[in-house]
Amino acid sequence: MQQMKAFRALTKPALEFLELDAKPEADRDAIRYETLKADALVQYLILDAQANVLCPATKL
């Protein structure tokens, strides 16, 4: 249960990272982007979400 609460708190930073990642490099806040990119939990949450989509899709 505690793990879910921790991941729920990281949802906004993960979405912010994805938004910054989609922007051209010249238009994004480089410091914030690098901070979020270095956050292991944010990166884990993003990769976990991708795996939850891709793994079942490979079974089709």
Wavefront OBJ file of the C-alpha trace (Angstrom):
o trace
v 0.000 0.000 0.000
v 2.839 2.387 0.832
v 4.442 1.652 -2.522
v 1.281 2.683 -4.351
v 1.145 5.952 -2.404
v 4.771 6.665 -3.264
v 4.181 5.985 -6.953
v 1.026 8.085 -6.949
v 3.079 11.034 -5.700
v 5.487 10.552 -8.623
v 2.797 10.653 -11.296
v 2.986 14.429 -11.810
v 6.788 14.543 -12.093
v 6.702 11.597 -14.529
v 4.120 13.341 -16.708
v 6.132 16.548 -16.519
v 9.226 14.652 -17.701
v 7.304 13.225 -20.665
v 6.042 16.685 -21.598
v 9.542 18.133 -21.398
v 10.946 15.211 -23.366
v 8.460 15.854 -26.182
v 9.529 19.489 -26.522
v 12.461 20.550 -28.683
v 15.662 20.824 -26.670
v 15.834 24.589 -27.144
v 12.310 25.110 -25.750
v 12.442 23.027 -22.584
v 13.683 23.847 -19.092
v 17.026 22.042 -19.230
v 17.643 22.056 -15.476
v 14.241 20.593 -14.632
v 14.565 18.037 -17.433
v 17.953 16.838 -16.181
v 16.668 16.705 -12.612
v 13.748 14.492 -13.601
v 15.948 12.409 -15.902
v 18.317 11.721 -12.988
v 15.468 10.705 -10.653
v 15.553 6.910 -10.642
v 11.999 6.556 -9.318
v 10.528 8.778 -12.027
v 12.379 6.788 -14.689
v 11.253 3.509 -13.127
v 7.628 4.643 -13.153
v 7.837 5.577 -16.844
v 9.504 2.300 -17.831
v 7.017 0.311 -15.771
v 4.112 2.017 -17.537
v 5.672 1.253 -20.922
v 6.184 -2.385 -19.951
v 2.560 -2.663 -18.843
v 1.527 -1.697 -22.367
v 4.167 -3.477 -24.446
v 4.371 -6.836 -22.669
v 0.703 -7.792 -23.128
v 0.825 -6.493 -26.710
v 3.561 -8.950 -27.609
v 1.289 -11.845 -26.658
v -1.165 -10.931 -29.402
l 1 2 3 4 5 6 7 8 9 10 11 12 13 14 15 16 17 18 19 20 21 22 23 24 25 26 27 28 29 30 31 32 33 34 35 36 37 38 39 40 41 42 43 44 45 46 47 48 49 50 51 52 53 54 55 56 57 58 59 60
